[in-house]
């Protein structure tokens, strides 16, 4: 998935969540992202996360957590679609 890597970038190998069980996704994305080199641009700002689909919300939550650590005032997220999942 493309990221604006100046703000958030993968911290290691790319993760393909399509085949990861939904109950394990929160653990699979933990530590998968880090702040990029433009961290100072996020201070007191409201970044917007745009995702194609939200299944469990694990990726969006992890990216939002990383952004909040960089002193972002608030983090917003939108998605084109979401799957119905009650877990």
N, C-alpha and C positions, 0 to 999 in steps of 0.2 A: 504494500500500500504506500502511495506517495505521502511523504511528510514534508512540511516546511522545515527542513533539518537545521535551519539557523535557530529555531526555537525548541523543537523536540526532535530527537533522532533515536533510532534503535540503538540499544546499548550493546547489542551482540548480533547473533544470527537472526534472520527474519523468522517470525513465528507464523506458521500456517495453522490457524485455529479451526479450520473446517472439519478436521478429523479428531480434534481434541474433545473429549466428553464435556458436555456443558457444565457438569459439576466441578470439573478440574480447571476451567478456564481462568478463574481468578488467580490460581497459583501459577498457571502457565505464563501469564503476562506480568507477574510480579518481577520487577527489576528489568523488564524488557526495553524500557525507554529511559532516556536521560535528557537533560537540558542541553541545548545547543549553544553555539558561541554568542548568540545575541540575547542572552539572559536578561541583561539590563533593560532591553526594550519591553520586557514583560512587566516590569515593576509598576504597580498601581494601574495596570491595564486590565481589560476584560477580554481575554482571548476567546475565540470561537473555535470549537472542535467541530469539523464537518466529517461525517462518516457515511459510508454507503448504506450499511445496514447494522442495526444493533440487535444482537441475539440475547446475550446475557448482560451486556453493559460493562463487562470486565475490562475491555480495552479502553473505552471512554473513561471509566473510573480511574484507571492507572495513569492515563495521559493527564487527566485533570489533577490528580494527586501531584504529579511532577510539576505541572504548571503552577499550582498553588505554592509549592516549595520555593518557586522563584519569585515570590512576592506579588503574583498576579492578584488583583483586587477581587476578582470574581471570575469563574470559568463557566462558559455557556457551551452547550452542545446541541447539534441538530443532526438528523439522519434522514436519508431518503426513505428508508423503510425500517421496520422492526419486525422481528418474528414474535409470535405469541409463545411465551414460555413462562411457566409458573414454577420457578425453582428457587 
